[in-house]
Amino acid sequence: MRRVIVIATVLAVAALSGCAWVKPTAGGEKVREETAANVGSCQEVGSAYGKTRTSVGGLPRNQDVIRDEQVTLARNQAARIGGDTIVQDGAPTADGTLNFKVYRCR
């Protein structure tokens, strides 16, 4: 019985390690991600960041899912401060943080 519980727990953690937990807000859905080359005529209005867990139960999470969550969090923040575009600002940190500059382009 104990073995079944351990196996079920390991499978659940493995399944969750690929799941995205963060959902976009209505405003965040309208914010797009661009490169620095594409925001030359835009006004910088601030900064945002996405910070999410890089592991669940000691197991590493899928890097694509982590980045999707970081972008979604930043898009949600950008919408709250009046931005409509985000640009990644640097590399992700070991603690799961990814910084962005926020622009108003439209």
Secondary structure, 3 states (H helix, E strand, C coil): CHHHHHHHHHHHHHHHCCCCCCCCCCCHHHCEEECHHHCCCCEEEEEEEEECCCEECCEECCHHHHHHHHHHHHHHHHHHCCCCEEEECCCCCCCCEEEEEEEECC
